[in-house]
């Protein structure tokens, strides 16, 4: 078998077999698809589920889909969804309590979730997942449910073939080429009537998946073409960001009036929390669920379940500057 880091070449039929192989291994296969005028992440099974021949145009306050001149499967920039909602869901049962006489017992949530396979993850998205890994897995307190999902996830990454008007991954050294955190990485090539993918092996799990697939070693010409795709995308960045001294600048201006200006426009809709791929600020809420046919039955003594959920809210991430006080 070829070593990790080796470059292989597969056609569209090989990519379909990857989807089939993941599904046959029990994975929930999630990838880009079109819905409500946007490219979002949802369950997929066939290549036809992908945004074939579509691209997106993004700039300040603008997002729209347009037809491409070819049948690219991944010919778009990052859309409005993120993989966070699958690894760190917006609503999650943490535990429940059973009433027993004058007290209650705690039952931790042990729900078994199917393993997740992400198709089409980009370099900036993998960097975002790495940040959440640091928060949930590398600190003093480990998030068990996140670890289970993360350990079982399979990632098929894609090197970006185009940048949007709002992309600036080059400034952050976070793309457009994926460098780590993937099982398989694809670069889509559509040149001179040929449509194939240069595929890099990133893990033992990735190598095991493609072992029986129709592939061959990529040629030097194909590898060079894949590198040109990344270089072209790197030159297309719609934005740049000066990062030298950025951390110190932000920390020195924690009480800057600009934050109040932003907060005054906030509608508390929660969209920023849902879209941001790295936001991890949860809010604990309690929900009472009465497993009884009527309220009178509950009053008569049928146990009340108390479920604790973790939910994202705008309030959890709202940018507010506390007024100064005499006590600081």
C-alpha positions in Angstrom: 0.0 0.0 0.0 1.1 3.6 -0.7 2.6 5.6 2.2 1.0 8.5 3.9 1.6 11.7 1.9 1.7 9.9 -1.4 -0.4 11.4 -4.2 -2.9 9.2 -6.0 -5.3 9.9 -8.9 -8.9 8.9 -8.9 -11.8 9.7 -11.2 -15.4 10.6 -10.3 -16.3 6.9 -10.0 -13.5 6.5 -7.4 -14.9 9.4 -5.4 -18.4 7.8 -5.5 -16.8 4.6 -4.2 -15.3 6.6 -1.3 -18.8 7.8 -0.4 -20.2 4.3 -0.7 -17.3 2.8 1.3 -17.9 5.3 4.2 -21.6 4.6 4.2 -21.0 0.9 4.2 -18.8 1.3 7.2 -21.6 2.9 9.1 -20.6 6.6 8.7 -23.2 9.4 8.3 -21.8 11.0 5.2 -22.1 14.8 5.2 -21.1 17.1 2.4 -21.9 20.2 0.5 -25.3 20.4 -1.3 -27.6 23.1 -2.5 -30.7 24.3 -0.6 -32.6 27.6 -0.4 -30.1 29.4 -2.7 -27.0 28.4 -0.7 -24.4 25.7 -0.5 -24.8 24.1 2.9 -23.7 20.9 4.7 -26.2 18.0 4.8 -26.4 14.2 4.3 -25.3 13.1 0.9 -25.1 9.7 -0.8 -24.3 10.4 -4.5 -22.1 12.7 -6.4 -25.3 14.2 -7.8 -26.0 15.5 -4.3 -23.0 17.8 -4.6 -23.3 21.4 -6.1 -22.2 20.1 -9.5 -21.5 23.0 -11.9 -22.3 25.7 -9.3 -20.2 28.4 -7.7 -20.8 31.2 -5.2 -20.0 34.9 -5.3 -19.3 36.5 -1.9 -18.5 39.9 -0.8 -19.5 42.4 1.9 -23.2 41.7 2.5 -23.5 39.6 -0.6 -23.9 35.9 -1.3 -25.3 34.3 -4.4 -25.0 31.2 -6.5 -24.0 31.2 -10.1 -23.6 28.6 -12.8 -20.0 27.6 -13.7 -18.8 26.9 -17.2 -17.8 23.4 -16.1 -19.1 20.5 -14.0 -16.8 21.0 -11.0 -18.0 19.3 -7.8 -16.2 21.6 -5.4 -15.9 24.8 -7.4 -17.0 27.2 -4.7 -15.6 28.9 -1.6 -16.7 28.1 2.0 -20.4 28.6 2.5 -22.6 29.8 5.4 -22.5 26.5 7.3 -19.6 25.1 9.4 -18.8 21.6 10.6 -19.1 22.8 14.2 -22.8 22.0 14.3 -22.0 18.3 13.8 -19.1 18.1 16.2 -20.4 20.5 18.8 -24.2 20.5 18.2 -26.3 23.6 19.0 -28.6 21.5 21.3 -27.3 18.6 23.3 -28.6 16.5 26.1 -26.1 16.4 28.9 -27.9 14.5 31.6 -31.3 13.8 33.1 -32.6 13.4 36.6 -35.1 10.8 37.8 -37.2 11.8 40.9 -37.0 9.2 43.6 -39.0 10.0 46.7 -37.6 13.2 48.3 -34.5 13.1 46.1 -33.4 12.3 42.6 -30.8 10.4 40.7 -28.6 11.7 37.9 -28.3 9.7 34.6 -25.6 10.9 32.3 -26.4 10.9 28.6 -24.8 7.8 27.0 -26.5 8.1 23.6 -24.4 6.4 20.9 -24.1 8.6 17.8 -23.1 7.3 14.4 -19.6 8.2 13.2 -19.5 11.2 11.0 -17.7 11.5 7.6 -17.1 15.1 6.3 -16.7 15.5 2.6 -15.2 18.7 1.2 -13.7 20.3 4.4 -11.4 23.2 3.5 -8.1 24.3 5.1 -9.6 27.1 7.1 -12.3 24.8 8.4 -9.8 22.3 9.5 -7.9 25.1 11.4 -11.2 25.9 13.1 -11.7 22.3 14.1 -8.2 22.3 15.5 -9.1 25.3 17.7 -12.1 23.6 19.1 -10.0 20.5 19.7 -7.7 22.6 21.8 -10.7 24.0 23.8 -12.6 20.7 24.3 -9.8 18.2 24.4 -6.5 19.8 25.5 -7.6 21.7 28.7 -8.1 20.6 32.2 -11.7 19.5 31.6 -12.4 17.2 28.6 -15.7 17.3 26.8 -16.6 13.6 26.5 -19.3 13.9 23.9 -17.1 16.1 21.7 -14.2 13.6 22.0 -16.4 10.7 21.0 -17.6 12.5 17.8 -14.1 13.8 17.0 -12.3 10.5 17.5 -14.8 8.7 15.2 -14.8 11.4 12.5 -13.5 10.8 9.0 -12.4 13.9 7.0 -12.1 14.1 3.2 -10.6 17.6 2.7 -10.5 19.6 -0.5 -7.9 22.1 -1.5 -9.7 25.3 -2.6 -9.8 26.0 -6.3 -11.1 29.5 -5.9 -11.4 32.2 -3.3 -14.3 34.5 -2.5 -14.2 38.3 -2.1 -14.1 37.8 1.7 -11.4 35.1 1.9 -8.1 36.0 3.7 -6.7 32.6 4.7 -3.3 33.4 3.3 -2.9 36.2 5.8 -3.7 33.8 8.6 -1.5 31.0 7.2 -4.6 28.8 7.2 -5.0 27.9 3.5 -5.8 27.5 0.8 -4.0 24.1 0.9 -4.8 21.7 3.6 -1.7 20.7 5.6 -3.0 18.5 8.5 -6.1 17.1 10.2 -7.5 15.0 7.3 -7.8 11.4 6.3 -7.9 12.1 2.6 -7.3 15.4 0.7 -8.5 16.1 -2.8 -7.5 18.6 -5.4 -10.0 18.8 -8.3 -8.6 19.0 -11.8 -10.6 19.9 -14.8 -8.2 20.4 -17.7 -8.4 19.6 -21.4 -11.5 17.5 -21.1 -10.2 15.5 -18.2 -12.0 15.5 -14.8 -10.1 13.8 -12.0 -8.8 14.3 -8.4 -5.3 14.2 -7.1 -5.7 12.6 -3.7 -3.3 12.7 -0.8 -3.3 10.0 2.0 -3.4 11.7 5.4 -4.0 8.8 7.8 -4.0 5.0 8.2 -7.8 5.1 8.1 -7.7 7.0 4.8 -5.2 4.5 3.3 -7.4 1.6 4.4 -10.5 3.1 2.8 -9.0 3.5 -0.6 -7.0 0.2 -0.6 -9.5 -1.5 -2.9 -10.6 1.5 -4.9 -9.7 2.1 -8.6 -6.7 4.4 -8.3 -3.2 4.9 -9.6 -0.3 7.0 -8.6 -0.6 10.6 -9.8 1.8 11.6 -12.5 4.2 14.5 -12.1 2.1 16.5 -14.6 -1.0 16.0 -12.5 0.8 16.8 -9.2 2.1 20.0 -10.8 -1.4 20.9 -12.0 -2.8 20.4 -8.5 -0.1 22.8 -7.2 -1.1 25.4 -9.8 -4.7 25.2 -8.5 -3.6 26.1 -5.0 -1.2 28.8 -6.2 -4.0 30.4 -8.3 -6.4 30.4 -5.4 -3.7 31.9 -3.2 -3.5 34.8 -5.6 -7.2 35.3 -5.6 -7.7 36.3 -1.9 -10.3 39.0 -1.7 -9.0 40.4 1.6 -5.8 40.7 3.6 -5.3 41.1 7.3 -2.2 42.4 9.1 -1.5 40.0 11.9 1.7 41.4 13.4 0.8 42.6 16.9 -2.9 41.8 16.4 -3.2 39.9 19.7 -1.6 42.7 21.7 -3.7 45.3 19.9 -7.0 43.6 20.8 -6.0 42.9 24.4 -5.0 46.6 24.8 -8.4 47.7 23.6 -10.8 45.5 25.5 -12.9 48.6 26.5 -12.7 50.4 23.2 -16.0 52.2 22.2 -16.0 50.2 18.9 -17.4 47.2 20.8 -20.3 49.3 22.0 -21.0 50.3 18.5 -21.1 46.7 17.4 -23.3 45.7 20.3 -25.8 48.4 19.6 -26.5 46.8 16.2 -26.9 43.4 17.6 -30.3 41.8 17.1 -29.6 38.8 19.3 -30.6 36.6 16.4 -27.8 34.1 17.1 -26.6 34.0 13.5 -23.0 34.9 14.3 -22.8 32.1 16.9 -24.2 29.6 14.5 -22.0 30.6 11.6 -18.7 31.1 13.4 -16.7 27.8 13.2 -14.7 28.4 16.4 -17.3 29.9 18.8 -17.6 27.6 21.8 -19.5 29.7 24.3 -22.5 27.5 25.5 -25.4 28.4 27.7 -26.9 25.8 30.0 -30.7 25.7 30.1 -33.1 23.4 31.9 -36.1 21.9 30.3 -38.9 20.1 32.2 -40.4 17.2 30.3 -43.5 15.5 31.6 -43.7 11.9 30.3 -47.4 11.7 31.1 -50.7 11.9 29.1 -51.9 14.9 31.1 -50.9 17.4 33.7 -53.1 15.8 36.3 -51.2 12.5 35.8 -48.0 14.4 36.5 -49.4 15.9 39.7 -50.6 12.4 40.7 -47.0 11.3 41.0 -45.6 10.2 37.6 -41.8 11.1 37.7 -40.7 14.4 36.1 -37.6 14.2 33.9 -35.3 17.2 34.1 -33.2 17.5 31.0 -30.2 19.7 30.8 -29.3 21.0 27.3 -26.4 22.9 25.9 -27.5 25.6 23.5 -25.9 28.4 21.6 -27.4 31.8 22.0 -26.4 35.3 20.9 -26.2 36.3 24.5 -23.5 33.8 25.1 -21.3 35.6 22.6 -22.6 39.1 22.6 -19.9 41.7 22.6 -20.7 44.0 25.6 -18.5 46.3 27.5 -19.4 46.6 31.2 -19.6 50.2 32.4 -16.8 51.3 34.6 -17.4 51.3 38.4 -15.7 52.8 41.3 -14.4 49.3 42.2 -13.0 48.8 38.7 
